[in-house]
Amino acid sequence: MGKFFNSRFFEGISKATDVILVGLYFIVCSLPIFTIGASATALYYATHKCIYKGRGYTTEFFHSFKDNFKQSTLSWLIFMVLFGILAGDIYVTRNFIPADSPIAAASIFFLVLMVFSIVWAIYHFAYIARFENSFKESFKVSAIFMIANIGWSIAIVGVVVLGLLLMYRFMILIVFAPGLFACAFHPILEKVFRKYMSAEDIAKEDEDKYY
């Protein structure tokens, strides 16, 4: 019996349960809407530390949620304003600009900006979860990471599109979406982050129980 509980099958079931749990934590803590940023940061933190590193429990989500609440919430409010402006621009250019107008195609431009703003937000909240930096520097560094690693940024867009298509086809996946998205983003973002970490920091993270 002990071999069964130590098997890869049981480990896989345990990991799947963790993915579901952190996703549910994210959904519940995001209900006030303005807390989505703090929830996203905590989701990535728990995914990295508990699911991928196996260090601690899924309740580490709430540790990160509390510690990064102020910075993540203020960041989210800024992104909300940015998303709102771009969404308004897309709506106006698609519905109030004549199709034969030279600026009718501007909606495509605003749509591209919206997509990269979403990717920027993904980098940003993951960065806050992984590193300590000032409010202003976190925005700057996450934007630089996104632009300097445009290939991986496009891969993130691909993951989002694929995930949305799967949720449209299988609605039940909506419940598991937060945890699944975080797990899909993690390998991509970690490849980017580790490029800019010192050898000492990488070694410390790989060896220490807590970072």
N, C-alpha and C positions, 0 to 999 in steps of 0.2 A: 504493500500500500504506500509505503514511504517513497518508493521509486516513482509511483504514479504522480504524487503531489510534487515531486521534484523534477518532473518531466517537462519538456519544452511545451507540451500541449497545455499543461496546467499553467505554466508561465505565460503562455499566449493568452489564455482566458483571463488571467490576472491583469495583464497589460490592457486587454480590451475593456475590462471593467474600469480600469483607471481612466482610459480615454473617455468613456461614457460619463464618469463622475466629474472630471474636470470640465467637460462640456456642459453638464447640467449646472455646475457651479457658475460657469460663465453666463448661462442664460438667466439664472435667478438673480445674479448680482448686476446684470445689465438692464433689468426691468425699469429702473428709474430713468433710463436712456442716457442721462448725463454721466453715468458711471461706466459706460461702455469702455472708455479708455483704460480705466483702472482694471476692469475685468479682462480686457485683452492682454494687458501687461501680465496680470496674474496667471492667465491661461498659458502664455508662453513660458513663464517661469516654471509652473508646475509641469508642463510638458517636458521641458528640458531636464529639470532636476529629478522628477519622479518617474516619468515614463521612459526617457532615454537613458538617464544616468542611474536610475534605481536607487536614488539617495533620498530617503524620507517618504512621506505619505502624501496623498493628494490634497490633504488639508494644508499643505504648504501654499496652496493657492491663496488662502486667506491671509497668510503671512505677507505675501507679496502685495496683495490687494491693499492691505493696511499701510505697508511701508511706502508704497509708490502712489498712494491715492491722490495726493495733492498734485504732483507733477503730471501724472497720467490724466487726471480729470481736466486740468487746465489745457493740456495738449489736445484732448478730445474736443473741448469747446472750440478751440481754434480750427481744428479739422472740420467740425460741424459747420462753422461759418464758411469755410472754403468750399465744402461740398454743396452747401446751400446756394452759394453764389454761382458755382459752375452748373448746378442743376437748373437754376433759373435762366442762365445764359442758353443752355441747351433747349429748354422749353420755349423761350422767346424766339430763338433763331429757327426752330422747327415749325412753330405755329403762327408766327406773326411776320415772318420775312417771306416775300414772294419767292417761289421756286426759281424764277429766272433772274433773281437779284444776284449781283456779284458776291454778296456776303452771305448768301444762303448756305454755302458750304462751311460757314463758320461753326455750325453745330458739330461737325466732325472734329474740328480743332478743339472745341470745348469738351467733347466726349473723350478725346485722347488725354487732355489735361485731367479730366475726372479719373480716368483709369490710372494714370500715374500718381495722382494724389492718393488714391486708395492704396497703391503699392507703397508709396511713401509712408502712409500711416502704418502699414504692416511692418515695415522696417523700423519705424520709430518706436512703436510700443514693444517690439521684440528687443530693441536696443536698450530701452529703459529697464526691461526685465533682466538683462544680462550685465549691464554696466552702470556705473555711477558717473553722472556728469551733470553739468548745470542745465537748466531749462533751455536756454538759448543754444548751447552747444549740442544738446541732444537733437534738436531740430536740424542743425547744420550738418552734423556728422551723419545722421540717418539719410539726409538728402544726398550727401556725397557718396555714401555707400550705394545708394540706389542708382545713381548716374554712372559711377565708376564700374559698376557690375551690371551693366545694362542687359547682358545675356541672362543672368540669373533673375533679373527683374522681369524680363519677358517670360521666363519660366514660371514665375509666381503668377503672372497674368493667366498663363495656360492652366495652372492648377485651379485658379478661381473659376475660370470658364468651364472647365471640366466638372468641377464640383457642383456648379449651378445647374449644369445640364443633367447630371446624375440626380440631383434633388428634384428637378422638374419631372424626371422619369420615375423616380422612386421617392415619393413624398415622405416616407418614413425616415429617410436619411436626414431630414431637417433636424430631428431631435439629436442626432449624433454629429451634425455638421461642425460645430465649434471645435470639438476634440479632434475630429478627422482633419479639418483644415490646419489646425496647429501642428499636428503630426506630419502633414504633408509639407508645410512651410519649413519646419525645423531643419531638415537636412540641407536645404538650400541656404537658409539664413546662417546656419553654423559654418558652412563653407566660406561665406563672405566674412563673417565675424573673425574667424580664426586666421584669416589672411592678415588682419591688422593687429592681432594679439602678439605680444612678445613670446619668445620661446619659454621664458620663465613662467609667464601667466598660463600658458597652455599646459606646461608640466604640472603646475600647481593645481590646476583644475582637474587634470586627469588623475592626480594622486590623492588630493584631499577629499575627505568625506563631504565637507561642506565648503562652499566657495562664497 
